[in-house]
Amino acid sequence: MREMDVAAAPAAAMQGASPARAPMHVVHLGLVPYARGLEIQRAVARARISGEIAHDVLILLEHPPVVTLGRSAKAQNLIASPALLASRGVELFEAERGGDITFHGPGQLVGYPIVNLRGHKQDLHWYLRQVEAMLMDALETFGIETQRSEGRTGVWTHDRKIASIGVHARDWVTWHGFALNVSTDLAYFDLMVPCGLAGVTMTSVAKELGSAAPSLAEVADAVTTSFGTIFALAPSPAASESLTGILSS
């Protein structure tokens, strides 16, 4: 298994970076089926746990339509039948992440941070609050007012939920992560009780900003910059081909 190759970082991803900060590899994978994305992040997490990857990794991607069930998922929170999901082209997966039920689909920026908390703080609650802070910081660069909701993980703008978070960790290395609705078709959330929160209203960057909304790529750049700032890391992009060695080892 080999260390990931790192290319030169674009200016947008390097804002706020300091030479004293440890590197963070950022991998953009585009549209990836959920099962494949799960395979990739588990492989990278194993490599991070073993030390064969020396630095934290942020994987950014989109998924085709899929409903995922976390460890706390309750059957009644899936409103749609398996037949209805299939007719809508929506897959269904159980995952080891925390949280209840959620949706991933095109137009949603999904991030899988593979972070060794031994190099930060060995506290999962702290980590969740840091991920929230990172997303809030990124969204506020586009003028979206954000806040937390007491006792509930995720990011809200006013009373509308715009980002969901569900993580898993082993040996203090994290995987799974966050889902930020950028231009997501919000109708998919009608298939469930999102995150098990009755009455929650889901929103997106596009819905909040209309024609002024940034592209998914621009949001990804903002998230990368904010992740580096909040976690005191120096983002640098890694080619997706660099994962080939990890997955084939």
Long-range contacts (C-beta under 8 A, 24 or more apart in sequence): 1-47, 1-50, 1-52, 1-245, 1-246, 1-249, 2-52, 2-245, 2-246, 2-249, 3-52, 3-53, 3-54, 4-53, 4-57, 4-238, 4-242, 4-243, 4-246, 5-238, 5-239, 5-241, 5-242, 6-236, 6-237, 6-238, 6-242, 7-236, 7-237, 7-238, 7-239, 8-236, 9-235, 9-236, 9-237, 10-221, 10-237, 12-221, 12-224, 12-225, 13-221, 13-224, 13-225, 13-228, 13-235, 13-236, 13-237, 14-225, 14-228, 14-234, 14-235, 14-236, 15-225, 16-225, 16-228, 16-229, 17-228, 17-234, 17-235, 18-232, 18-234, 19-234, 21-228, 21-232, 21-233, 21-234, 22-55, 22-56, 22-119, 22-232, 22-233, 22-234, 23-55, 23-233, 23-234, 23-235, 23-236, 24-55, 24-56, 24-57, 24-58, 24-227, 24-228, 24-231, 24-233, 24-234, 24-235, 24-236, 25-53, 25-55, 25-56, 25-57, 25-58, 25-236, 25-237, 25-238, 25-242, 26-57, 26-58, 26-60, 26-224, 26-235, 26-236, 26-237, 26-238, 27-57, 27-58, 27-59, 27-60, 27-237, 27-238, 27-239, 27-240, 27-242, 27-243, 28-60, 28-61, 28-220, 28-237, 28-240, 29-59, 29-60, 29-61, 29-240, 30-61, 30-62, 30-240, 31-61, 31-62, 31-63, 31-64, 31-106, 32-61, 32-62, 32-63, 33-63, 33-64, 33-91, 34-63, 34-64, 34-66, 34-68, 34-91, 34-93, 34-104, 35-93, 37-61, 37-63, 37-110, 37-112, 38-93, 38-95, 39-247, 40-112, 40-243, 40-247, 41-112, 41-114, 41-175, 41-176, 42-175, 43-243, 43-246, 43-247, 44-112, 44-114, 44-175, 44-243, 44-246, 45-114, 45-170, 45-173, 45-174, 45-175, 47-246, 48-114, 48-116, 48-173, 49-116, 49-170, 49-171, 49-173, 53-114, 53-246, 56-113, 56-114, 56-115, 56-116, 56-119, 56-231, 56-233, 57-113, 57-114, 57-238, 58-111, 58-112, 58-113, 58-114, 58-224, 58-227, 58-235, 59-111, 59-112, 59-113, 59-114, 60-109, 60-110, 60-111, 60-112, 60-220, 60-223, 60-224, 61-110, 61-112, 62-104, 62-105, 62-106, 62-107, 62-108, 62-109, 62-110, 62-216, 63-104, 63-105, 63-106, 63-108, 63-110, 64-89, 64-91, 64-105, 64-106, 65-89, 65-90, 65-91, 65-103, 65-104, 65-105, 65-106, 65-188, 66-90, 66-91, 66-92, 66-93, 66-103, 66-104, 66-105, 67-91, 67-92, 67-93, 67-101, 67-102, 67-103, 67-191, 67-192, 68-92, 68-93, 68-94, 68-95, 68-97, 68-101, 68-102, 68-103, 68-104, 69-93, 69-94, 69-95, 69-100, 69-101, 70-95, 70-97, 70-98, 70-99, 70-100, 70-101, 70-102, 70-166, 71-96, 71-97, 71-98, 71-99, 72-98, 72-99, 72-100, 72-196, 73-99, 73-100, 73-101, 73-196, 74-100, 74-101, 74-196, 76-193, 77-101, 77-192, 77-193, 77-196, 78-191, 78-192, 79-190, 79-191, 79-192, 79-193, 80-191, 80-192, 84-191, 85-191, 88-188, 88-191, 90-188, 90-191, 95-166, 95-168, 95-176, 96-168, 96-176, 97-166, 97-167, 97-168, 97-176, 98-153, 98-166, 98-167, 98-168, 98-176, 99-153, 99-164, 99-165, 99-166, 99-195, 99-196, 100-193, 100-195, 100-196, 100-197, 101-192, 101-193, 101-194, 101-195, 101-196, 102-164, 102-166, 102-179, 102-192, 102-194, 102-195, 103-184, 103-188, 103-189, 103-191, 103-192, 103-194, 104-179, 105-184, 105-185, 105-188, 106-184, 106-185, 107-181, 107-182, 107-183, 107-184, 107-185, 107-204, 107-206, 107-216, 108-179, 108-180, 108-181, 108-182, 108-184, 109-179, 109-180, 109-182, 109-216, 109-219, 109-220, 109-223, 110-177, 110-178, 110-179, 110-180, 111-177, 111-178, 111-179, 111-180, 111-223, 111-227, 112-175, 112-176, 112-177, 113-174, 113-175, 113-177, 113-178, 113-227, 114-173, 114-174, 114-175, 115-173, 115-174, 115-231, 116-172, 116-173, 117-169, 117-172, 117-173, 117-174, 118-172, 120-231, 122-172, 124-167, 124-169, 127-167, 127-169, 127-174, 128-153, 128-165, 128-167, 130-230, 130-231, 131-165, 131-167, 131-177, 131-178, 132-165, 133-230, 134-223, 134-226, 134-227, 134-229, 134-230, 134-231, 135-163, 135-165, 135-178, 135-180, 135-223, 135-226, 137-226, 137-229, 137-230, 138-180, 138-219, 138-222, 138-223, 138-225, 138-226, 139-163, 139-180, 139-205, 139-222, 141-222, 141-226, 142-205, 142-209, 142-213, 142-214, 142-219, 142-222, 143-209, 144-205, 144-208, 144-209, 152-195, 152-197, 154-195, 155-180, 157-203, 157-208, 159-201, 160-201, 160-202, 160-203, 160-208, 161-194, 161-195, 161-197, 161-200, 161-201, 161-202, 161-203, 162-202, 162-203, 162-204, 162-205, 162-208, 164-194, 164-195, 180-205, 180-219, 180-223, 181-205, 182-206, 182-213, 182-214, 182-215, 182-216, 182-219, 183-213, 183-216
